[in-house]
Structure formats: structure tokens, C-alpha cells
Amino acid sequence: CILGQSGRMPPAPPIPQTTGVANFFGWAGTLGSLLLFASPTSTFVKIAKERTTGNYALLPYTAGILNAATWVSYTAVTPDRLQTAVTNGTGVASMTVWLILFTKYSPDRGAVLSQIAAVFVIWAVLTIMAVHFITDDWFTPLRKGETCKTEFLGMFCIAFNILLYGSPLSAAKRVIETQSVANMPLPLSLATTVCSLMWSIYSILVQDAWVGLPNMAGTLLGLLQLCIYAKYCRNQEGEEERLVTPGSSLRAALRQ
């Protein structure tokens, strides 16, 4: 938002409405996101069998639900963002399921519940601030049809999204150190890249920088992961012949 001087600034271009092409890429991005939300299924099947979360980290799921919930709040104050609302509403639901299961099988439920509560408080504070305290009487939106509520929540959506897309770099670091792609599942990296690309194209068509910036960053980070995978995947072939580890099911899937 830009502080208004002597009332409001001259009328700015309105927010473009979605077109048929934009809707296509929006729903393509939605489908890709739904597949990504389902990706922890195999992890939680293993957790349920072992009846413990072991060394699995809680952060991906708390960060995931915070990101999705903030995007839902964003769509509530931004017109014509049905695909984004459907995607992240489903994300909130799926992440809630994963968090319930994580809490059930965690050896330290108190710590898990504390972190979940902290995430809820952060989301609630941001949403309440946007709805009740950020008003267009104080600021002039950058574009006609867009509100300061949209821009306020959009900044946090970008920050949370980029943090999520940056998290796979920890796996990339292990790949470089071990020169093995055992810890970097190709389907997940590929799906993340394609999903981010679809949302990037959608954001360009509807001229929504809040959707575009984090997904453009995600596309670049996904391409970086794929480049790293391509470089070190040949080393995996020898390992598959020599080693039998808990990750052998993934390697078997990669052979198919």
C-alpha cells in the first residue's frame, strides 16, 4: 500500500479477472497441489506401523498448515481467487490430518501440541489484524480492486511459501555431501517444480504478484533440485546393487 496524499491517488488499473486460459493453469496448479498434499501418505503409513514418529520432523507440517491457512485468509479478502481457495482449503484439511496422526504417535505430545498452538496463534493474529485493523482509510491500494488487507496478507503468504520451497534444500545438501540421491525422491521434486510452474503462469495471467513471487521462487528451487538429481543420480545405481536399507522401496519405485 502507498500512503495517500490529499485523499486518494489517481485511479489505478483494476485487478484483471480470470480468463479461460488463466482458469486452466489455475486448476492445473490446484491438481498439482492436491497431489503434493497427499505425498506424506507413505511416511505416515510407516509411522502408523511403527507406532512412533521416530526422527521425523514436525516442522514441514506446522509450516504447511500455517502457509495454507494464511492463503485461505488471503482469498477471503481478495476477489476472484477460487482456485487458490480450493487448493489451500484442501491443504489445511490434509495438514490437519497429518498433524493429528503426528500428535497421536509422537513420544512428546506436549511439545507437539505447543507448536501447533503457536502456529494457530500466529495465523489468528495475522487474520484478525488484516480483517479488523488494516483498512483502506489509512492507505491507498496499489491497484483498483485490491485492498490493503490483500497486500498485508500477501506479504506473509510470500514469506511462508518461500520458506516451504526452500526446505528441500536440506536434502540437496545431503545429496551433494554423500553424492547420492537416496534422500531426494525424484517424483516429489518433479511434482513441486511442475506445480510451482503452473501457479507461476497463472499468476502472470491474472497479474497477481502475491501468488507469483513465491511460486516463481519455487520453480527455480525445483529446477535446482532436478539439476542436482541429474548430476548425482548415476551414483545411485551402484548403491542400489550393494545396499538394502529402509529406503529401498523408494529406489525400487525409481526403477519402475
PyMOL commands that set and color helices and strands:
alter all, ss='L'
color gray80, all
select helices_A, chain A and resi 20-37+41-50+59-76+82-105+109-133+148-166+169-178+186-206+209-242+248-255
alter helices_A, ss='H'
color red, helices_A
deselect
rebuild
show_as cartoon
